[in-house]
Amino acid sequence: MAQELSWYLNDASALLRDSSNIFTSTKQLTRWINEARRDIAKINGCIRCLIAGTSPVGNSALAGTAVAGAALAGQDLQTSFATIPGVEMYPYDYANPYLRAQNAGVDKICGVLDVSVSWGATRPTLNRMAWGDLQALARSYNVGVTSYPFVWASQGDGTRGKVFLFPVPSVGGIINGEMEWDVIAIPSPLYSNDDYDAIPDSFQDAVKFRATALALMASSRFTDARIFDVQFLTTLGVDRASAQLGSVADYYWQTDLP
């Protein structure tokens, strides 16, 4: 069950011993709660989303459903998350509308983990290169190299990042190659109990400690704030450990499948 804003407010107010919100207004405490939620997402990467375009056989994901491949027959590929012929660079802002349409309670991409691009019958995950290597070894060709992309690199920090593809999606060979990005996202702010909280339940316990620390810093109570920041990081460590208990990759074959 998703956390409601009122629960966060009650918990943080109780830790501040200000349940009536006399010293810290509800409006200001809400701002700090949302800042705490963004901090959790950036530190722990707990909001991980797959931005889906179309399936390899050509069915596109219907915007607003979050189910890849569950599209209406004949849906226009222009509505899908796809490459653009002749375009090598895709800002995170290009993908953000698809992210928000397919996932409730998320706002922006802050990091990309994997990129897959359709080659027609298959949709391979591209090899990742460091930006400097891509710039020196691939983009050094000043005559446009176009084909099926097989490597990608990210350039820029935070929400202003960009994804570069190489080779550049072909104008002739590829019209629109659907993409899938595996991303880390920042949550949308909570303004009321009706807003969906994208922070997973197992990471929500830390919000109150960070919000309380921010409120104490505003009162110049820096020693108390440090105590709550330590509790914030400790709780995050427990939350992350509980979410990563390990799994077996393959019970039967030690190398490739037969």
N, C-alpha and C positions, 0 to 999 in steps of 0.2 A: 504494500500500500504506500502510495506516495505521501511524503510529508506535506502538511499544510503550513502555510505561512504563520498562522496563529500559534502553532506548536513551537516553531522556531522563536517567535516573539516571546512566548511564555517562558521558555527555557532560558533565553538570554537575559530577560528581565529578572528572573529569579536569581541567576548568578550575580547580577549587578545589585541585588537587593533593592530593586526599584520596580516592583510589580505594577505599580500605578503609573509608571512612566513619567514620573515627575522630573527627574534629572536628565533623562534621555528620552526624547520624543519617539513615538511609534514610527513616525516617518523616517527619522534619522536611523533608528535601529534597523528598520527594514533595509535601508541602503547598505548598512554594514553586514547584514545577513546575506544580501546578494553578493557583496564583495567576498565574503567568506566562501560562498558556494563557488564562485569563480576561482578562488585560490585552490580549493579542493580539486576542481577539475584540472587545473594546470599542474598542480603538484603530483597528483596520483594518476591522471589520465583515465579517470573512471568513467567518463562518458565517451565510449568508443562506438562509432556508428559506421555502417557501410552505406555509402551513397551509391545507389544502383541506377543504372541506365536502362538498357534493354537486355534481354537474354541473347545468347549467341545465335539463336534461330530467328531473331528479329522481332519478338514481341517486346514492347516497351512497358516499363513500369508506369502505372497510372499515377500521376501526381496526387499526393495526398493520401495514398494507401500504404506505403511502406512495404508492399509485397512485390518483390522483383519478379517480372515476367507475368504478373496478373493484370494484363492490359486488355482493353477493348480491341477487338479485331480491327485491323486497318488503322490503328492510331498513328498519327504523323510522327516520324522519327525526330522532327525538329523539336518536339516537346520532351525528348529524352535527354539524359545526361550523356553527351557524346562529344567526340572531337569535332573540330571545325576544319574543313579542308584548307591546307596551307597555313594553319595557325599552330605554332609550337608552344606558346606560353599561355597558361590558364591560371589566372589569379584565384585565390581562395574565394574571392567574392563571386566568381563565376559559378562555383559549386554551391555556395551558401543557400541560394533559393531552393535547390534540390534537397539539400540537407534539411531545411526547415519543413519542406513539403512532405518529406518521408519520415520525419522523426519529431515527436511532440516534445516541447520544452527545451529545445536547443536553439542556440543563436548563431554561433560562428565557428568555423574551423580554426584551430590553433596549431594543428600539426597533421601531417599526412604520413601514414605508415607504409601503405602499399598502393600501387596503381595498376589496374588491369585494363587492357584495351582490346576490343574485339578485332580479330583478324578475319572475321567472316564465320567460318565453321567453329572456330575456337576463340576463347578469350583468355590469353595467357597473362599471368602477372609479370610485369616488366621488371628487368633488372634495375636496381637503384645505383646511381653514380653520385659521388660527391659533386657539388656544383663546380668546383674548380676543375675537376677531371672532365666533366661534360664540356665546360667552356674551352678547355685546352685541346681536347682530343676529338670532340664531335662537332661543336659549333665553329671550329676553326675553318671548316669548309664554307667558303663564302659563296659558293654556288649551291643553291638550294638542293639538299638531299631529301627526297620525299619517298616514303614507302610505309610499310607497317611499322609503327613505333615499337622498339624493343628495349629501350632504356628510358629512365626518367631521372630528374633531379629536382630538388626544391631549392628555391633561392628567396631570401628574405626571412624575417623573423616574425613570429607570432601570427596574428590574424591578417597581416599584410603579406603573407607568403605567396609564392607562385610555384606552379608545377610546370617544368619544361619537358617536352617529349622529343625524342630523337629516334629515328628520322622524323622529320616533320610529316604529319599525316598527309598522305598523297591526295592531290586534287583529282587525279585520274583513277588511281587504284582504290581509294577509299572515299566514299561520299561522306558518311557520318559513322565513325566507329564508336559504338557505345562504350562508355567507361564505367568502371567501379573504383571508388576510392575508399580505402579503409582509413578512417580519420579519428582524431581526438577533437572533441568539441567542447565549447564553453556553453553553460546553461543560460537560458533566457531568465531575466529577472522575475521574481515573484512579487506581484502587487496585491494579490488577494488570495483567498483560499481556493478560488476557482482555477488558478494557474497551476499547470502541471509541473511537478518538480522532476527534472531529468536526472538529478543526482541519485544513484542507486541507494536503496534502503540501507545497505550495509556501510555506506559512507556518510550517512546523514548525521550521525552522533557527534561528529567533529565540528559541525557548523556553529553550534552555540558557543564553543570555546573561542573560536576565532572572532566571532562577532563581539563577544564580551571583551576580548583583548583590544579590539579597535575602539570600543566605547571607553575603556579605561585610559587608552592613550590620549583620547580627546580631553580627558580630565587631568592630564599630566601625571597619572598614576602609573608610571612606567614599570616600576618593580612588580606591581600586581599584574600588569599587562603581560610581562614576560612569563609569569607563572601560568597564565592561561594559554599563552602561545606554546609553551612546552607541553601542556596537556593536549592542545590541538594537534601538535605533531605526533605525540605519543598515540593518540587515538587513531590518527591516520595510519600509523605504522601497523597497529593491530588490525584495522580494517583491510589494509592491503594484504597482510599475511593471511587473513581469513578468506580472501578472495582468490588466492593463488596457492591452492593446496597440492597442485601437481596432477599430472595425468600421464597415462602410458601412450606413447605415440603409435606403437605397433606391437601387438602381441605375437604376430605370426612370422613376419618376414623381416630380416635384419637389413636388407637393402631395398631394392626396387620390388614392386609387386610383380609376380610372374606374368 
